[in-house]
């Protein structure tokens, strides 16, 4: 089992920081950091908070409390957006159910879920608002209303293909926040 110290060491190295840089930026003693990374000491409250702040990670990523890393589930989670093909708002409802039931059990699902759901909520608001606008323009016999309908179709297809691409990238281990989040409807 990986210790908190080994996780801190691994993340520090990934970020390209030396022990001296991390200890200075986190306002802790270098020797304390060395003992934490070797597993001799466990970081306490403010020490852990300061280290996580400098490393730009959440404390829960270090203290995973029996969480497991499951890239397959994360792939399926991103593919759950495809539920919009079968029922309206499916790109929100199914991912929301999966996120709520598994976010405390799978590493990175909480962050990925918030990222995906915020984007899908915004996308659905834009898509269905456009649909209503198209409908109103159509019944008022606006001559270019079909253009809006085609734009909506293109947006729909892009959303579907983007979810598939993100799922493939996550399957290859490239885990990051792929979705643009302008309005945070859901916060961590």
N, C-alpha and C positions, 0 to 999 in steps of 0.2 A: 504494500500500500504506500502511495506517495505521501510524504509528509508536507506540512505547510511550508517548511523551510526549503525543501527541494522544489516546490512549486514556485516560491518566491525567486529562488536562484534561476530557475528555468526562464521565467518571465523577464527577470532582470537582464539576462543574457540576450533574449529575443529582442528586447528594447535597445540593446547596445549600451547598457549602463555598466559601469564598474561598481564594485562594492562601495568604494569611496564616494562616488557620485550619488548613489542611492542613499547612503547613510547621511551625507551632507544635506541633500534635498529633503529627506524625511525627518531631519533634526534628531537623529539617533546616533549613538556611539557606534563606530565602525566595528568594534569587538562584539557588541550586541548583535549586529547584523550577521557577523560571521558565525556566531553561536546559533542564531536562528536558522541560518541556511544549512548548518551541519546537523541540525536536529537536536542540539544540546538544550536549547531554550525554546520555549513557545512564546510567540509575540503576544503581548497583552493589549487591551483596548486602544489607547492612543497610538502606540507603536504600530500596531497592525493597520489602523486607520491611515496613519501618515505614509506607511509603505505603499498601501493600496492607492492612495491619492497620487503619489509620485509615479507609480507604475500604470496609472489610469485604468484600474480594474475595480470590480466590485468585490467587497469582502466575501460575499457568498461564493465567488468563484474559487477562493482559497479554502473556505470552510464548506465543502460540498455536501456534508451531512448525508452520506450514502447516495449521493447523486451519481449517475453513471453517464459516461460519454456515449452517445448513440447517434452517429451520423445518419444511419438508415432512417431512424425516426424523424430526424430533422429534414431529411429529403422528403419523406412522406408528408410531413407537416407543410412544407412549401408546395407540394403537389396538391394538397387539400384545397388550394385556391381554385382548382379546376372544378370544384363542386358547382361553381357558377354556371357551368354548362348545363347542369341538370335542374337547378332551381334558383330563382332570384335570391340574391343576398347570400348565396352559398359560399362565396369567397370570403365572407365574414363569419357566418355561423359555424361551419365545420372547423376552420382554423381556431376560432374562439373556444369551442368545446375541447379540442385537442390541447390547446394551450392551457386552459384552466385545469384540466385533469392531470397534466404531466409536467407543468412548469417547475414543480418542486422536486422532480425525480430525475430530470435530464439536464446535464450541464449545457449552458448556453441557450436553452429553449426559452427562458424568460425574456432575454434580450432579443432573440430572433422573433419571438411571438409579438412583442410590443412593436418591433420594427415592421413586421409584415402586416399586423392588424391596423396600425395607424395608416399605412399606405392604402390598404384595401378599403378602409372606411372612407378615406378621401376619394379614392377612385370610384367607389360606388355612389358617393354623393354627386360627383361630377357626371358620371355615366347616366344615372337616373334623372338628374336635373336636365341633362341634354335630351334625354328621351321625352320628358314632359314638354320641354321647349319645342322639340321636333313635332310632337303631337299637336301642340297649340298652333304652330306655324302651318302644319298640314291642314288642319280643319279650317284655317283662315285662308287657305289656298295661296300660300306664299310660294312663289315659283321655284325658289332654290332650297326648299325644305329637304329635298332628297340628299343634297350635299351634306347636311348635318347628319342624316341617317348613315351615310357612308363613312363619315368621320367616326361616328360611334362604333360602327362595325370594325374599323381599323383599330381603334382603341381597345376594343374587346379582345381582338386577336392578339394584339401586342401584350396585353395583360396575361393571357394564357401562355404564350410562348416565353415570356419573361419568367414566369413561375417555373416552367420546365427547365430553362437555362440555369436559373438559380439552384434548382434541385440538383442538376448535374454538377455544378461547381462545388456544392456542399459535399456531394458524394466523393469528389476528388480531394476533400479536406481543406478547401479554400473557404473558410468560415469568416464572414464579415457581414456588416450591415449593408445589404444590397439595395434596399428600398429607400427612396427619397421620402423623408418625413417633414412636411412643411408645418402641419398642425398636429401637435401631440394630443390626440384624443384620449389615448391610454398612456399612463405614466408608470414607470417602474416604482 
